[in-house]
Amino acid sequence: KKVKSQNQSLDLTYDYMDDITLTSFLDDTTLTLGLGIITNGEAKSTAFGTSSTKVSGYRFMGFLGKNFGKWELLGGYQYSTFSYEKLSSANDYSASGGLFVLGLGKEF
């Protein structure tokens, strides 16, 4: 059973930008925590020849950013779970999983 899916979420995040004083390496480090609600998307099943756009779900995320002057190295994790209604004639399709994120940013 092969299913292709994509979705979008509306996210709310909070940045904690004070120095984290566990070690001196964590100076100039930001912590970002957030949650999101899956708002829309589509799943397609090649086995059944069907698709569904009725999706619901949520996601959680957490990131640490380390500042190096005008540059920032960002890393974190996000976890999503979602469900598409009636992808086949009788069954819903649900999935969940995590994603490690690594990024590089520049102050402007």
N, CA, C and O atoms as CSV, one atom per row, in Angstrom:
chain,resi,resn,atom,element,x,y,z
A,1,LYS,N,N,0.835,-1.176,0.000
A,1,LYS,CA,C,0.000,0.000,0.000
A,1,LYS,C,C,0.881,1.241,0.000
A,1,LYS,O,O,1.502,1.554,1.016
A,2,LYS,N,N,0.946,1.951,-1.121
A,2,LYS,CA,C,1.761,3.153,-1.199
A,2,LYS,C,C,0.862,4.379,-1.113
A,2,LYS,O,O,-0.105,4.508,-1.863
A,3,VAL,N,N,1.195,5.279,-0.188
A,3,VAL,CA,C,0.417,6.505,0.009
A,3,VAL,C,C,1.377,7.685,-0.027
A,3,VAL,O,O,2.403,7.681,0.653
A,4,LYS,N,N,1.042,8.689,-0.820
A,4,LYS,CA,C,1.786,9.946,-0.835
A,4,LYS,C,C,0.933,10.980,-0.128
A,4,LYS,O,O,-0.257,11.116,-0.415
A,5,SER,N,N,1.539,11.706,0.795
A,5,SER,CA,C,0.776,12.731,1.514
A,5,SER,C,C,1.630,13.967,1.715
A,5,SER,O,O,2.858,13.895,1.759
A,6,GLN,N,N,0.971,15.083,1.835
A,6,GLN,CA,C,1.592,16.354,2.170
A,6,GLN,C,C,0.570,17.149,2.952
A,6,GLN,O,O,-0.634,17.013,2.735
A,7,ASN,N,N,1.049,17.978,3.862
A,7,ASN,CA,C,0.127,18.816,4.623
A,7,ASN,C,C,0.827,20.078,5.102
A,7,ASN,O,O,2.055,20.166,5.102
A,8,GLN,N,N,0.038,21.035,5.504
A,8,GLN,CA,C,0.529,22.293,6.050
A,8,GLN,C,C,-0.045,22.461,7.450
A,8,GLN,O,O,-1.094,21.911,7.785
A,9,SER,N,N,0.676,23.238,8.261
A,9,SER,CA,C,0.203,23.479,9.614
A,9,SER,C,C,0.298,24.964,9.944
A,9,SER,O,O,1.085,25.705,9.356
A,10,LEU,N,N,-0.509,25.366,10.880
A,10,LEU,CA,C,-0.465,26.713,11.439
A,10,LEU,C,C,0.260,26.577,12.773
A,10,LEU,O,O,-0.224,25.899,13.680
A,11,ASP,N,N,1.427,27.223,12.895
A,11,ASP,CA,C,2.301,27.014,14.039
A,11,ASP,C,C,2.362,28.240,14.936
A,11,ASP,O,O,2.265,29.379,14.480
A,12,LEU,N,N,2.526,27.972,16.220
A,12,LEU,CA,C,2.751,29.011,17.218
A,12,LEU,C,C,4.040,28.642,17.941
A,12,LEU,O,O,4.152,27.545,18.488
A,13,THR,N,N,5.019,29.556,17.947
A,13,THR,CA,C,6.296,29.270,18.585
A,13,THR,C,C,6.630,30.347,19.606
A,13,THR,O,O,6.134,31.471,19.539
A,14,TYR,N,N,7.481,29.974,20.549
A,14,TYR,CA,C,7.975,30.910,21.550
A,14,TYR,C,C,9.490,30.800,21.576
A,14,TYR,O,O,10.029,29.700,21.695
A,15,ASP,N,N,10.183,31.931,21.466
A,15,ASP,CA,C,11.647,31.966,21.512
A,15,ASP,C,C,12.099,32.416,22.889
A,15,ASP,O,O,11.732,33.498,23.349
A,16,TYR,N,N,12.895,31.587,23.543
A,16,TYR,CA,C,13.509,31.938,24.814
A,16,TYR,C,C,14.928,32.375,24.489
A,16,TYR,O,O,15.751,31.555,24.081
A,17,MET,N,N,15.224,33.662,24.665
A,17,MET,CA,C,16.483,34.200,24.166
A,17,MET,C,C,17.466,34.586,25.265
A,17,MET,O,O,18.547,35.083,24.951
A,18,ASP,N,N,17.143,34.380,26.531
A,18,ASP,CA,C,18.110,34.650,27.596
A,18,ASP,C,C,19.201,33.591,27.567
A,18,ASP,O,O,19.005,32.499,27.035
A,19,ASP,N,N,20.349,33.922,28.142
A,19,ASP,CA,C,21.446,32.953,28.181
A,19,ASP,C,C,21.033,31.736,28.996
A,19,ASP,O,O,20.474,31.861,30.086
A,20,ILE,N,N,21.314,30.577,28.460
A,20,ILE,CA,C,21.094,29.328,29.176
A,20,ILE,C,C,22.390,29.059,29.920
A,20,ILE,O,O,23.419,28.828,29.285
A,21,THR,N,N,22.372,29.080,31.247
A,21,THR,CA,C,23.602,29.135,32.035
A,21,THR,C,C,24.093,27.775,32.518
A,21,THR,O,O,24.769,27.705,33.544
A,22,LEU,N,N,23.778,26.706,31.817
A,22,LEU,CA,C,24.292,25.398,32.226
A,22,LEU,C,C,25.795,25.300,31.989
A,22,LEU,O,O,26.529,24.780,32.829
A,23,THR,N,N,26.250,25.803,30.841
A,23,THR,CA,C,27.688,25.862,30.541
A,23,THR,C,C,27.952,27.142,29.763
A,23,THR,O,O,27.030,27.747,29.215
A,24,SER,N,N,29.206,27.548,29.717
A,24,SER,CA,C,29.532,28.784,28.992
A,24,SER,C,C,29.325,28.623,27.485
A,24,SER,O,O,29.119,29.613,26.783
A,25,PHE,N,N,29.377,27.378,26.978
A,25,PHE,CA,C,29.137,27.150,25.549
A,25,PHE,C,C,27.725,27.570,25.148
A,25,PHE,O,O,27.498,27.944,23.997
A,26,LEU,N,N,26.777,27.513,26.077
A,26,LEU,CA,C,25.383,27.830,25.749
A,26,LEU,C,C,25.072,29.325,25.806
A,26,LEU,O,O,23.922,29.719,25.613
A,27,ASP,N,N,26.093,30.175,26.074
A,27,ASP,CA,C,25.867,31.621,25.965
A,27,ASP,C,C,25.479,31.935,24.524
A,27,ASP,O,O,25.948,31.269,23.602
A,28,ASP,N,N,24.638,32.928,24.317
A,28,ASP,CA,C,24.146,33.319,22.989
A,28,ASP,C,C,23.393,32.180,22.308
A,28,ASP,O,O,23.462,32.029,21.088
A,29,THR,N,N,22.682,31.387,23.086
A,29,THR,CA,C,21.885,30.280,22.564
A,29,THR,C,C,20.408,30.602,22.756
A,29,THR,O,O,20.002,31.095,23.808
A,30,THR,N,N,19.617,30.323,21.741
A,30,THR,CA,C,18.171,30.514,21.837
A,30,THR,C,C,17.472,29.160,21.840
A,30,THR,O,O,17.938,28.201,21.224
A,31,LEU,N,N,16.364,29.102,22.535
A,31,LEU,CA,C,15.527,27.911,22.589
A,31,LEU,C,C,14.171,28.288,22.009
A,31,LEU,O,O,13.548,29.253,22.452
A,32,THR,N,N,13.721,27.534,21.027
A,32,THR,CA,C,12.410,27.772,20.415
A,32,THR,C,C,11.556,26.537,20.619
A,32,THR,O,O,11.951,25.427,20.262
A,33,LEU,N,N,10.377,26.741,21.200
A,33,LEU,CA,C,9.398,25.667,21.401
A,33,LEU,C,C,8.124,26.044,20.667
A,33,LEU,O,O,7.768,27.221,20.606
A,34,GLY,N,N,7.440,25.063,20.114
A,34,GLY,CA,C,6.222,25.386,19.385
A,34,GLY,C,C,5.301,24.205,19.219
A,34,GLY,O,O,5.662,23.053,19.462
A,35,LEU,N,N,4.102,24.532,18.797
A,35,LEU,CA,C,3.113,23.521,18.453
A,35,LEU,C,C,2.335,24.015,17.255
A,35,LEU,O,O,2.231,25.217,17.010
A,36,GLY,N,N,1.791,23.070,16.515
A,36,GLY,CA,C,1.053,23.419,15.305
A,36,GLY,C,C,-0.165,22.543,15.138
A,36,GLY,O,O,-0.235,21.434,15.666
A,37,ILE,N,N,-1.118,23.057,14.399
A,37,ILE,CA,C,-2.334,22.329,14.044
A,37,ILE,C,C,-2.312,22.131,12.539
A,37,ILE,O,O,-2.157,23.090,11.783
A,38,ILE,N,N,-2.469,20.876,12.099
A,38,ILE,CA,C,-2.507,20.580,10.667
A,38,ILE,C,C,-3.796,21.189,10.106
A,38,ILE,O,O,-4.891,20.858,10.559
A,39,THR,N,N,-3.657,22.081,9.117
A,39,THR,CA,C,-4.816,22.808,8.608
A,39,THR,C,C,-5.330,22.283,7.273
A,39,THR,O,O,-6.536,22.311,7.027
A,40,ASN,N,N,-4.448,21.808,6.414
A,40,ASN,CA,C,-4.898,21.257,5.133
A,40,ASN,C,C,-3.814,20.364,4.552
A,40,ASN,O,O,-2.683,20.341,5.037
A,41,GLY,N,N,-4.169,19.643,3.526
A,41,GLY,CA,C,-3.237,18.742,2.884
A,41,GLY,C,C,-3.971,17.768,1.986
A,41,GLY,O,O,-5.183,17.867,1.793
A,42,GLU,N,N,-3.219,16.826,1.441
A,42,GLU,CA,C,-3.808,15.826,0.553
A,42,GLU,C,C,-3.013,14.531,0.652
A,42,GLU,O,O,-1.787,14.546,0.757
A,43,ALA,N,N,-3.728,13.411,0.618
A,43,ALA,CA,C,-3.107,12.091,0.550
A,43,ALA,C,C,-3.670,11.374,-0.665
A,43,ALA,O,O,-4.861,11.465,-0.962
A,44,LYS,N,N,-2.781,10.650,-1.371
A,44,LYS,CA,C,-3.192,9.890,-2.551
A,44,LYS,C,C,-2.737,8.451,-2.391
A,44,LYS,O,O,-1.605,8.189,-1.983
A,45,SER,N,N,-3.622,7.525,-2.713
A,45,SER,CA,C,-3.303,6.104,-2.675
A,45,SER,C,C,-3.276,5.569,-4.098
A,45,SER,O,O,-4.290,5.598,-4.794
A,46,THR,N,N,-2.114,5.077,-4.535
A,46,THR,CA,C,-2.022,4.502,-5.871
A,46,THR,C,C,-2.678,3.119,-5.911
A,46,THR,O,O,-3.149,2.687,-6.963
A,47,ALA,N,N,-2.710,2.427,-4.772
A,47,ALA,CA,C,-3.315,1.087,-4.722
A,47,ALA,C,C,-4.831,1.156,-4.922
A,47,ALA,O,O,-5.409,0.312,-5.608
A,48,PHE,N,N,-5.481,2.176,-4.315
A,48,PHE,CA,C,-6.929,2.300,-4.425
A,48,PHE,C,C,-7.365,3.290,-5.494
A,48,PHE,O,O,-8.538,3.323,-5.865
A,49,GLY,N,N,-6.428,4.104,-5.996
A,49,GLY,CA,C,-6.775,5.131,-6.976
A,49,GLY,C,C,-7.655,6.212,-6.376
A,49,GLY,O,O,-8.510,6.769,-7.065
A,50,THR,N,N,-7.454,6.518,-5.084
A,50,THR,CA,C,-8.277,7.509,-4.389
A,50,THR,C,C,-7.397,8.587,-3.777
A,50,THR,O,O,-6.174,8.457,-3.713
A,51,SER,N,N,-8.045,9.648,-3.332
A,51,SER,CA,C,-7.350,10.706,-2.611
A,51,SER,C,C,-8.289,11.285,-1.561
A,51,SER,O,O,-9.504,11.100,-1.625
A,52,SER,N,N,-7.711,11.984,-0.600
A,52,SER,CA,C,-8.483,12.619,0.463
A,52,SER,C,C,-7.832,13.946,0.828
A,52,SER,O,O,-6.607,14.049,0.891
A,53,THR,N,N,-8.654,14.954,1.066
A,53,THR,CA,C,-8.160,16.247,1.537
A,53,THR,C,C,-8.698,16.575,2.916
A,53,THR,O,O,-8.451,17.668,3.424
A,54,LYS,N,N,-9.423,15.663,3.532
A,54,LYS,CA,C,-9.949,15.871,4.886
A,54,LYS,C,C,-8.908,15.381,5.881
A,54,LYS,O,O,-8.823,14.189,6.177
A,55,VAL,N,N,-8.114,16.325,6.395
A,55,VAL,CA,C,-6.986,15.978,7.256
A,55,VAL,C,C,-7.114,16.684,8.603
A,55,VAL,O,O,-7.642,17.792,8.694
A,56,SER,N,N,-6.624,16.025,9.633
A,56,SER,CA,C,-6.533,16.639,10.954
A,56,SER,C,C,-5.259,16.132,11.614
A,56,SER,O,O,-4.760,15.061,11.267
A,57,GLY,N,N,-4.735,16.892,12.560
A,57,GLY,CA,C,-3.539,16.469,13.266
A,57,GLY,C,C,-2.855,17.627,13.946
A,57,GLY,O,O,-3.371,18.744,13.983
A,58,TYR,N,N,-1.683,17.344,14.485
A,58,TYR,CA,C,-0.918,18.344,15.216
A,58,TYR,C,C,0.565,18.024,15.105
A,58,TYR,O,O,0.954,16.953,14.639
A,59,ARG,N,N,1.389,18.983,15.545
A,59,ARG,CA,C,2.817,18.750,15.602
A,59,ARG,C,C,3.440,19.552,16.737
A,59,ARG,O,O,2.933,20.605,17.124
A,60,PHE,N,N,4.542,19.039,17.262
A,60,PHE,CA,C,5.331,19.692,18.301
A,60,PHE,C,C,6.731,19.903,17.765
A,60,PHE,O,O,7.212,19.111,16.956
A,61,MET,N,N,7.397,20.972,18.210
A,61,MET,CA,C,8.754,21.222,17.731
A,61,MET,C,C,9.596,21.882,18.814
A,61,MET,O,O,9.081,22.593,19.677
A,62,GLY,N,N,10.873,21.639,18.755
A,62,GLY,CA,C,11.838,22.274,19.647
A,62,GLY,C,C,13.152,22.458,18.911
A,62,GLY,O,O,13.631,21.539,18.246
A,63,PHE,N,N,13.737,23.644,19.028
A,63,PHE,CA,C,14.974,23.968,18.325
A,63,PHE,C,C,15.926,24.713,19.255
A,63,PHE,O,O,15.488,25.483,20.110
A,64,LEU,N,N,17.215,24.485,19.091
A,64,LEU,CA,C,18.256,25.270,19.738
A,64,LEU,C,C,19.022,26.007,18.650
A,64,LEU,O,O,19.367,25.431,17.619
A,65,GLY,N,N,19.283,27.276,18.889
A,65,GLY,CA,C,20.062,28.077,17.957
A,65,GLY,C,C,21.267,28.663,18.657
A,65,GLY,O,O,21.131,29.244,19.734
A,66,LYS,N,N,22.433,28.525,18.076
A,66,LYS,CA,C,23.677,29.056,18.635
A,66,LYS,C,C,24.155,30.192,17.751
A,66,LYS,O,O,24.394,30.008,16.557
A,67,ASN,N,N,24.291,31.367,18.349
A,67,ASN,CA,C,24.709,32.554,17.604
A,67,ASN,C,C,26.226,32.662,17.559
A,67,ASN,O,O,26.904,32.478,18.570
A,68,PHE,N,N,26.754,32.966,16.365
A,68,PHE,CA,C,28.170,33.216,16.131
A,68,PHE,C,C,28.278,34.540,15.390
A,68,PHE,O,O,28.472,34.560,14.174
A,69,GLY,N,N,28.151,35.644,16.116
A,69,GLY,CA,C,28.157,36.954,15.468
A,69,GLY,C,C,26.881,37.146,14.664
A,69,GLY,O,O,25.785,37.095,15.221
A,70,LYS,N,N,27.011,37.368,13.354
A,70,LYS,CA,C,25.836,37.553,12.497
A,70,LYS,C,C,25.276,36.241,11.974
A,70,LYS,O,O,24.284,36.241,11.245
A,71,TRP,N,N,25.900,35.116,12.335
A,71,TRP,CA,C,25.462,33.801,11.870
A,71,TRP,C,C,24.842,33.013,13.015
A,71,TRP,O,O,25.163,33.233,14.183
A,72,GLU,N,N,23.953,32.095,12.667
A,72,GLU,CA,C,23.324,31.230,13.659
A,72,GLU,C,C,23.257,29.807,13.116
A,72,GLU,O,O,22.889,29.588,11.962
A,73,LEU,N,N,23.614,28.852,13.957
A,73,LEU,CA,C,23.465,27.437,13.642
A,73,LEU,C,C,22.253,26.943,14.421
A,73,LEU,O,O,22.171,27.133,15.635
A,74,LEU,N,N,21.309,26.308,13.722
A,74,LEU,CA,C,20.026,25.916,14.314
A,74,LEU,C,C,19.847,24.419,14.148
A,74,LEU,O,O,20.104,23.870,13.077
A,75,GLY,N,N,19.410,23.767,15.201
A,75,GLY,CA,C,19.130,22.345,15.137
A,75,GLY,C,C,17.967,22.004,16.042
A,75,GLY,O,O,17.740,22.667,17.054
A,76,GLY,N,N,17.232,20.975,15.678
A,76,GLY,CA,C,16.105,20.604,16.508
A,76,GLY,C,C,15.353,19.413,15.978
A,76,GLY,O,O,15.847,18.661,15.138
A,77,TYR,N,N,14.143,19.254,16.486
A,77,TYR,CA,C,13.322,18.095,16.180
A,77,TYR,C,C,11.868,18.535,16.111
A,77,TYR,O,O,11.432,19.382,16.890
A,78,GLN,N,N,11.125,17.966,15.185
A,78,GLN,CA,C,9.679,18.190,15.155
A,78,GLN,C,C,8.977,16.855,14.975
A,78,GLN,O,O,9.436,15.994,14.224
A,79,TYR,N,N,7.870,16.693,15.665
A,79,TYR,CA,C,7.089,15.460,15.630
A,79,TYR,C,C,5.688,15.800,15.143
A,79,TYR,O,O,5.061,16.728,15.653
A,80,SER,N,N,5.196,15.055,14.161
A,80,SER,CA,C,3.865,15.287,13.604
A,80,SER,C,C,3.036,14.012,13.649
A,80,SER,O,O,3.568,12.911,13.503
A,81,THR,N,N,1.753,14.163,13.848
A,81,THR,CA,C,0.814,13.062,13.709
A,81,THR,C,C,-0.425,13.600,12.999
A,81,THR,O,O,-0.909,14.687,13.316
A,82,PHE,N,N,-0.937,12.825,12.030
A,82,PHE,CA,C,-2.070,13.304,11.253
A,82,PHE,C,C,-2.890,12.132,10.738
A,82,PHE,O,O,-2.430,10.991,10.706
A,83,SER,N,N,-4.117,12.445,10.338
A,83,SER,CA,C,-5.031,11.428,9.832
A,83,SER,C,C,-5.848,12.008,8.685
A,83,SER,O,O,-6.360,13.124,8.773
A,84,TYR,N,N,-5.965,11.230,7.600
A,84,TYR,CA,C,-6.807,11.592,6.467
A,84,TYR,C,C,-8.057,10.714,6.500
A,84,TYR,O,O,-7.960,9.491,6.595
A,85,GLU,N,N,-9.223,11.341,6.420
A,85,GLU,CA,C,-10.481,10.597,6.473
A,85,GLU,C,C,-10.747,9.888,5.158
A,85,GLU,O,O,-10.576,10.467,4.086
A,86,LYS,N,N,-11.166,8.633,5.241
A,86,LYS,CA,C,-11.658,7.821,4.129
A,86,LYS,C,C,-10.786,7.883,2.892
A,86,LYS,O,O,-11.247,8.229,1.805
A,87,LEU,N,N,-9.518,7.542,3.073
A,87,LEU,CA,C,-8.635,7.488,1.915
A,87,LEU,C,C,-9.060,6.354,0.990
A,87,LEU,O,O,-9.018,6.500,-0.231
A,88,SER,N,N,-9.464,5.240,1.558
A,88,SER,CA,C,-10.116,4.197,0.765
A,88,SER,C,C,-11.599,4.281,1.090
A,88,SER,O,O,-12.006,5.119,1.894
A,89,SER,N,N,-12.398,3.443,0.492
A,89,SER,CA,C,-13.844,3.553,0.697
A,89,SER,C,C,-14.241,3.294,2.145
A,89,SER,O,O,-15.284,3.782,2.581
A,90,ALA,N,N,-13.451,2.545,2.904
A,90,ALA,CA,C,-13.845,2.202,4.263
A,90,ALA,C,C,-12.845,2.629,5.330
A,90,ALA,O,O,-13.195,2.651,6.510
A,91,ASN,N,N,-11.620,2.966,4.960
A,91,ASN,CA,C,-10.577,3.177,5.957
A,91,ASN,C,C,-9.993,4.580,5.918
A,91,ASN,O,O,-9.864,5.197,4.861
A,92,ASP,N,N,-9.645,5.064,7.106
A,92,ASP,CA,C,-8.872,6.291,7.233
A,92,ASP,C,C,-7.393,5.935,7.125
A,92,ASP,O,O,-7.016,4.774,7.284
A,93,TYR,N,N,-6.566,6.927,6.858
A,93,TYR,CA,C,-5.120,6.739,6.807
A,93,TYR,C,C,-4.493,7.636,7.860
A,93,TYR,O,O,-4.701,8.849,7.840
A,94,SER,N,N,-3.734,7.065,8.772
A,94,SER,CA,C,-3.060,7.824,9.822
A,94,SER,C,C,-1.564,7.565,9.760
A,94,SER,O,O,-1.125,6.472,9.401
A,95,ALA,N,N,-0.796,8.568,10.109
A,95,ALA,CA,C,0.657,8.430,10.146
A,95,ALA,C,C,1.215,9.389,11.188
A,95,ALA,O,O,0.572,10.374,11.553
A,96,SER,N,N,2.403,9.092,11.653
A,96,SER,CA,C,3.098,9.985,12.565
A,96,SER,C,C,4.586,9.733,12.426
A,96,SER,O,O,5.013,8.672,11.971
A,97,GLY,N,N,5.358,10.714,12.820
A,97,GLY,CA,C,6.797,10.552,12.740
A,97,GLY,C,C,7.514,11.838,13.064
A,97,GLY,O,O,6.905,12.899,13.202
A,98,GLY,N,N,8.819,11.720,13.181
A,98,GLY,CA,C,9.638,12.862,13.536
A,98,GLY,C,C,10.607,13.237,12.446
A,98,GLY,O,O,10.856,12.477,11.510
A,99,LEU,N,N,11.147,14.427,12.588
A,99,LEU,CA,C,12.076,14.970,11.604
A,99,LEU,C,C,13.140,15.770,12.340
A,99,LEU,O,O,12.821,16.699,13.082
A,100,PHE,N,N,14.405,15.412,12.137
A,100,PHE,CA,C,15.503,16.211,12.667
A,100,PHE,C,C,15.768,17.353,11.693
A,100,PHE,O,O,15.762,17.159,10.477
A,101,VAL,N,N,16.001,18.547,12.239
A,101,VAL,CA,C,16.178,19.747,11.426
A,101,VAL,C,C,17.534,20.364,11.758
A,101,VAL,O,O,17.902,20.480,12.927
A,102,LEU,N,N,18.270,20.756,10.725
A,102,LEU,CA,C,19.530,21.457,10.891
A,102,LEU,C,C,19.534,22.611,9.907
A,102,LEU,O,O,19.214,22.429,8.733
A,103,GLY,N,N,19.893,23.794,10.374
A,103,GLY,CA,C,19.869,24.951,9.487
A,103,GLY,C,C,20.942,25.958,9.826
A,103,GLY,O,O,21.562,25.899,10.888
A,104,LEU,N,N,21.149,26.875,8.915
A,104,LEU,CA,C,22.114,27.949,9.059
A,104,LEU,C,C,21.398,29.254,8.728
A,104,LEU,O,O,20.713,29.349,7.709
A,105,GLY,N,N,21.555,30.254,9.585
A,105,GLY,CA,C,20.890,31.531,9.362
A,105,GLY,C,C,21.872,32.678,9.424
A,105,GLY,O,O,22.958,32.562,9.991
A,106,LYS,N,N,21.467,33.802,8.824
A,106,LYS,CA,C,22.289,35.016,8.850
A,106,LYS,C,C,21.425,36.181,9.281
A,106,LYS,O,O,20.311,36.365,8.791
A,107,GLU,N,N,21.957,36.970,10.210
A,107,GLU,CA,C,21.262,38.161,10.696
A,107,GLU,C,C,21.224,39.209,9.597
A,107,GLU,O,O,22.205,39.399,8.877
A,108,PHE,N,N,20.093,39.888,9.468
A,108,PHE,CA,C,20.015,40.991,8.506
A,108,PHE,C,C,19.230,42.130,9.077
A,108,PHE,O,O,19.054,43.152,8.414
